[in-house]
C-alpha cells in the first residue's frame, strides 16, 4: 500500500536548514491574493506565506552555496549545483488539503471531507523548470520554512498546471492528500453557471496511481487523465479503510 515519495528535508532534523529559515510576521501586508482563501494553487502574491518563502529561499540558496558538502542536499532539489539556487525564484503556492478519513467513511462527498492544514508549499523554479518545493508553516505567530525538497512532487504539480494553463475557462486546481491511503491528487474544478452543477474531477499523482490504480496507469510523466469524483471516492474509501488499521492512525 505504501508508495515511494520524493525525498524532503525537514528543518527540525537538519540544523543547517533551520539556520537559514526566514520568517514573516503574520500581521502581514495589506495586499493579499484573493485566490489564496479557497486554498487553490495560485501565486499567492503579497501574502505572508509567500514573503516568508521568498526570504527563506534567499537564505537557503546562500547557505547551501557556501557549503558544497552539506550532506548531499543538492540531491533533493533538482539542480546540478547549489549555486543555481542563487538564481531560483518562486512559482505558484498551494495549501495542503487533507482528506478527513472519518468524514469519508461516514459517506460524505469527497469535496466535503477536505480539511486545510495551514501548511503552504511553493514551487522553486530554476532555469524555468521546477526544482523542488519550499514549505512554510506558522510557528509561534510567524511564517517559517519547515521543509525543502520533494523535487518529484514539484515536477508533477507543475506538469498538471501546464496541462490546464491554456484552457478557457481555466479550471481551479487544488492539492489533495490522503494520509491513510498514501495518495496525492490535484482536484480540477471548472466554473459553472448558477443553475449548473459544479464540474469536478481529480488527477491522480504518482503516489495515488501506485496506491489506488496499480497497473491501470503505467505511463510516464503526467499523462494520467482526470478521474471522476465517484471513482476516486470509491477507491479512497477502500484504501482509507485499510489504512486506518495502521497503528499510526489508531487512537
C-alpha positions, 0 to 999 in steps of 0.5 A: 500500500505504501508508495515511494515519495520524493525525498524532503528535508525537514528543518527540525532534523537538519540544523543547517536548514533551520539556520537559514529559515526566514520568517514573516510576521503574520500581521502581514501586508495589506495586499493579499491574493484573493485566490489564496482563501479557497486554498487553490494553487495560485501565486499567492502574491503579497501574502505572508506565506509567500514573503516568508518563502521568498526570504527563506529561499534567499537564505537557503540558496546562500547557505547551501552555496557556501557549503558544497558538502552539506550532506548531499542536499543538492540531491533533493532539489533538482539542480546540478549545483547549489549555486543555481539556487542563487538564481531560483525564484518562486512559482505558484503556492498551494495549501495542503488539503487533507482528506478527513478519513472519518468524514469519508467513511461516514459517506460524505462527498469527497469535496466535503471531507477536505480539511486545510492544514495551514501548511503552504508549499511553493514551487522553486523554479530554476532555469524555468523548470521546477526544482523542488518545493519550499514549505512554510508553516506558522510557528509561534505567530510567524511564517517559517520554512519547515521543509525543502525538497520533494523535487518529484512532487514539484515536477508533477504539480507543475506538469498538471498546471501546464496541462490546464494553463491554456484552457478557457475557462481555466479550471481551479486546481487544488492539492489533495492528500490522503494520509491513510491511503498514501495518495496525492491528487490535484482536484480540477474544478471548472466554473459553472453557471448558477443553475449548473452543477459544479464540474469536478474531477481529480488527477491522480499523482504518482503516489495515488496511481501506485496506491489506488490504480496499480497497473491501470496507469503505467505511463510516464510523466503526467499523462494520467487523465482526470478521474471522476469524483465517484471513482476516486471516492470509491477507491479512497474509501477502500484504501482509507479503510485499510489504512486506518488499521495502521497503528499510526492512525489508531487512537 
